[in-house]
Amino acid sequence: MQINPAGSVAKVRVMSEEFGLSINVDLNLERYSELQLKTGELVYVAPRKVRVFAPDDYTI
């Protein structure tokens, strides 16, 4: 996990070793403070708003 406080939000990059994914999460500073996240800590993500960016050649 990488954490970068940026203005009114904390930008957190969460990485999954199992699936080879990274997820970018924006938290308001109040929520970030409540969670007391630390680099290397195990976290679970339950998104409310999601945007997915896939390469142009991606097919299902």
PyRosetta script that sets phi, psi and omega in degrees:
from pyrosetta import init, pose_from_sequence

init()
pose = pose_from_sequence("MQINPAGSVAKVRVMSEEFGLSINVDLNLERYSELQLKTGELVYVAPRKVRVFAPDDYTI")
pose.set_psi(1, 135.3)
pose.set_omega(1, 174.8)
pose.set_phi(2, -117.1)
pose.set_psi(2, 138.5)
pose.set_omega(2, -177.1)
pose.set_phi(3, -124.3)
pose.set_psi(3, 130.9)
pose.set_omega(3, 179.7)
pose.set_phi(4, -137.7)
pose.set_psi(4, 98.3)
pose.set_omega(4, 174.9)
pose.set_phi(5, -63.6)
pose.set_psi(5, 127.6)
pose.set_omega(5, -176.4)
pose.set_phi(6, -138.0)
pose.set_psi(6, 92.3)
pose.set_omega(6, 179.1)
pose.set_phi(7, 69.4)
pose.set_psi(7, -121.4)
pose.set_omega(7, -175.7)
pose.set_phi(8, -88.3)
pose.set_psi(8, 1.1)
pose.set_omega(8, 179.7)
pose.set_phi(9, -132.1)
pose.set_psi(9, 159.3)
pose.set_omega(9, 170.1)
pose.set_phi(10, -107.6)
pose.set_psi(10, 123.4)
pose.set_omega(10, 178.5)
pose.set_phi(11, -93.4)
pose.set_psi(11, 119.4)
pose.set_omega(11, -176.1)
pose.set_phi(12, -118.2)
pose.set_psi(12, 127.3)
pose.set_omega(12, 174.6)
pose.set_phi(13, -105.2)
pose.set_psi(13, 117.8)
pose.set_omega(13, -179.3)
pose.set_phi(14, -104.2)
pose.set_psi(14, 132.0)
pose.set_omega(14, -177.8)
pose.set_phi(15, -118.8)
pose.set_psi(15, 138.0)
pose.set_omega(15, 177.4)
pose.set_phi(16, -106.3)
pose.set_psi(16, 114.2)
pose.set_omega(16, 176.9)
pose.set_phi(17, -69.5)
pose.set_psi(17, -34.3)
pose.set_omega(17, -177.1)
pose.set_phi(18, -64.7)
pose.set_psi(18, -42.9)
pose.set_omega(18, -175.0)
pose.set_phi(19, -106.5)
pose.set_psi(19, -5.2)
pose.set_omega(19, -179.9)
pose.set_phi(20, 68.1)
pose.set_psi(20, 31.1)
pose.set_omega(20, -178.8)
pose.set_phi(21, -108.4)
pose.set_psi(21, 155.2)
pose.set_omega(21, 166.3)
pose.set_phi(22, -129.0)
pose.set_psi(22, 142.6)
pose.set_omega(22, -178.5)
pose.set_phi(23, -125.0)
pose.set_psi(23, 129.3)
pose.set_omega(23, 175.7)
pose.set_phi(24, -94.9)
pose.set_psi(24, 127.2)
pose.set_omega(24, -177.3)
pose.set_phi(25, -123.3)
pose.set_psi(25, 129.0)
pose.set_omega(25, 173.9)
pose.set_phi(26, -103.6)
pose.set_psi(26, 122.6)
pose.set_omega(26, 178.3)
pose.set_phi(27, -117.2)
pose.set_psi(27, 139.7)
pose.set_omega(27, 172.6)
pose.set_phi(28, -68.1)
pose.set_psi(28, 157.0)
pose.set_omega(28, -172.5)
pose.set_phi(29, -63.0)
pose.set_psi(29, -31.0)
pose.set_omega(29, 178.0)
pose.set_phi(30, -64.2)
pose.set_psi(30, -47.2)
pose.set_omega(30, -179.9)
pose.set_phi(31, -66.6)
pose.set_psi(31, -40.2)
pose.set_omega(31, 177.4)
pose.set_phi(32, -58.7)
pose.set_psi(32, -42.9)
pose.set_omega(32, 178.9)
pose.set_phi(33, -64.8)
pose.set_psi(33, -40.8)
pose.set_omega(33, 178.9)
pose.set_phi(34, -61.7)
pose.set_psi(34, -40.9)
pose.set_omega(34, -175.7)
pose.set_phi(35, -74.9)
pose.set_psi(35, -25.7)
pose.set_omega(35, -179.4)
pose.set_phi(36, 49.5)
pose.set_psi(36, 52.1)
pose.set_omega(36, -178.2)
pose.set_phi(37, -67.9)
pose.set_psi(37, 145.9)
pose.set_omega(37, 177.8)
pose.set_phi(38, -129.2)
pose.set_psi(38, 143.1)
pose.set_omega(38, 176.7)
pose.set_phi(39, -58.5)
pose.set_psi(39, 134.4)
pose.set_omega(39, 179.6)
pose.set_phi(40, 89.6)
pose.set_psi(40, -5.8)
pose.set_omega(40, -178.5)
pose.set_phi(41, -77.4)
pose.set_psi(41, 145.0)
pose.set_omega(41, 175.8)
pose.set_phi(42, -77.3)
pose.set_psi(42, 127.4)
pose.set_omega(42, 179.0)
pose.set_phi(43, -132.3)
pose.set_psi(43, 159.8)
pose.set_omega(43, 175.3)
pose.set_phi(44, -119.7)
pose.set_psi(44, 140.1)
pose.set_omega(44, -176.4)
pose.set_phi(45, -116.9)
pose.set_psi(45, 130.7)
pose.set_omega(45, 174.5)
pose.set_phi(46, -128.5)
pose.set_psi(46, 86.5)
pose.set_omega(46, -173.5)
pose.set_phi(47, -69.1)
pose.set_psi(47, 148.2)
pose.set_omega(47, 173.7)
pose.set_phi(48, -102.1)
pose.set_psi(48, -37.0)
pose.set_omega(48, 177.2)
pose.set_phi(49, -125.4)
pose.set_psi(49, 131.5)
pose.set_omega(49, -175.6)
pose.set_phi(50, -131.0)
pose.set_psi(50, 137.5)
pose.set_omega(50, 169.8)
pose.set_phi(51, -127.0)
pose.set_psi(51, 130.6)
pose.set_omega(51, -179.1)
pose.set_phi(52, -116.1)
pose.set_psi(52, 129.9)
pose.set_omega(52, 177.2)
pose.set_phi(53, -114.4)
pose.set_psi(53, 115.0)
pose.set_omega(53, -178.7)
pose.set_phi(54, -113.6)
pose.set_psi(54, 151.3)
pose.set_omega(54, 177.1)
pose.set_phi(55, -61.0)
pose.set_psi(55, 155.5)
pose.set_omega(55, -179.1)
pose.set_phi(56, -59.2)
pose.set_psi(56, -31.0)
pose.set_omega(56, -176.9)
pose.set_phi(57, -90.2)
pose.set_psi(57, 11.7)
pose.set_omega(57, -178.0)
pose.set_phi(58, -78.2)
pose.set_psi(58, 130.7)
pose.set_omega(58, 176.4)
pose.set_phi(59, -134.1)
pose.set_psi(59, 154.4)
pose.set_omega(59, 178.3)
pose.set_phi(60, -108.9)
pose.dump_pdb("model.pdb")
